[in-house]
Structures are given as C-alpha cells and as structure tokens.
Amino acid sequence: MSRKDWDIEAYKIQARFARVMGHPIRLRILFLLESTEGDIPSADLITDLEISKASLSQHLSKMSAVGLIQTLRIGRFLHVRLANPAIGKACLLVREALLSNSEVQTALLESTDMESHSN
C-alpha cells in the first residue's frame, strides 16, 4: 500500500469518526469520560445524560464501532471508558477552539435567547 493509499484510508477512518461524533449526546459522553480519567458505570451515564438505557446503548454501540470507547462488564454492570485518552483531549481542544470563536459565541447566545423566549 502506497503512502497515498494509506492517507486516503486514514481520511476515511477519520470521516467515519467525525460522523459518529456528529451527535450532541455522543459528544457529552465523550466529555464525561474525558473528565473522569477512568471508566464510568453506564447507569451513571443514563442519569447524567437523562436518556433511556436503550438510547445509551445505541450511542455506545456506534462509538464502540469506530473505536472511540471500550466497555467492560463488572458483574451485572457495564462500565465505559475512552479507548484512547488522546481522543478525549483532542475533542476538548476542538471544543475550546470553537468556543473561542466569536461567531460560535454569538450563535450560542442567540440559541440560548431563543430557548428562554419559547419557555
């Protein structure tokens, strides 16, 4: 496999990763895992994210399929952790870069303002 072929394959993998991370719940899962520096019981994720067990299962399945997370069964309980801590750090850097962008800050403020008026 040539260097060019290898690069194309790497971009395809990165694109699959980006598609999976294109959901706010999955990003929240990632940030929760990154902030704990260990594993989290799935029951805690359900509580923190305020989603159903079935919904969490779907999200974890997609994240696991692209190698973002690992799951570990301890007795009857499922624990989740980042497959590679560098992924959590990279996503945190992207988030910080986006939040430092004035256009993103404006969009966040407008979104928050719209939500407060609809309630």
N, C-alpha and C positions, 0 to 999 in steps of 0.2 A: 504494500500500500504506500503510495507516494505521500509526501508531505501535504500536497494539495488535497488529496482524497481524505487524509486524516483530518485536516482542518474542516472540510465540509461535514464530515461525520460529527466532529466536535460541535459545530454550529447547530446541527440537527438535534443533538442531545440538549444543548443549551436552549433551543427553541421549545422542546418538549417541557423542560423545566419551567420556562417562562409561562407557558400555557397553564401549567398546573398552579403556578403561583399567582395566576390572574384572578384569584378569588379572595375577598377580604377575610373570610373565616380562616382560610389556609395561611394567610399572612399573619393573622393573630395567633394561630397555633405555633407558627414558626417563632414569633417574638416571645411567646410564653416559654417555649422550650429553650430559646437562646438565653432568656433571663434567669433560668433556673440552674444552668450549667450541670444538668443531670437529667434524670427521667422524671416524668410526671404521670401519675395514675390517670387513666382515661376518664375515670369518674370526676376527677378534678377539672379536666378539660371541659367536660359536659357542663359542669357547674359554672366555671369561669366564662365560657362562651355562650351559655344559655341556649344550647341546642340539644336536640334529641340524640339518643345513643345511635340511632340509625344514621342520622346526618353526620355525626362524628365519624362513624365507621366508613362512610363514603369518602369523606375528606381524607382520612388517614390512608385509605386504600390507594387513592390517587397519588398522595405524597410518597407513599412507600414504593409505588410502581416506578417512580423516577429516581429513587434512591435518596430522597430528602430525609426520611426518618427511618428509624428501626423500632420495632415493637418487641416487647419482652413480656411473656406471661409469668407472673409470680403468683402461684396458687391459682385462685379464680380471677385474679385481677390483671388487666392489661396495662402495661406501662409503656410510655412513648418517649423516645429521645431522638435528638438530631443524629443523623448518620455521620455527619462531619460538622464539627463546630464552626469551621470556616464559612459554611453556608449561612449560618445564623449571623455571623459577623458581617458578611457581605451584604445581606439583606438589610441589616441595621444601617450600614453605610449608605445604601441606596435611599432608605427612608430619610435619613438625616440630610442627604443632599437634596432630596425633593422638598423637604420641609424648609430648607434654607432658601428655596427659590420663591421669589416674591409672587409669581403668578400662581403657584400652588397655594401659598398662604392666602391669597385673595379668594381663590376658589373654595378653600376650606371655610373661610369666614362667610362667604355667600351661602354655602351649603348649610352651615350652622344657623344663619339668619333665617333661611327659608324654612328649616325644620321648626324653629321657635314660633314662626308665624302660623304654621299649619297645626300646631297643638292648641 
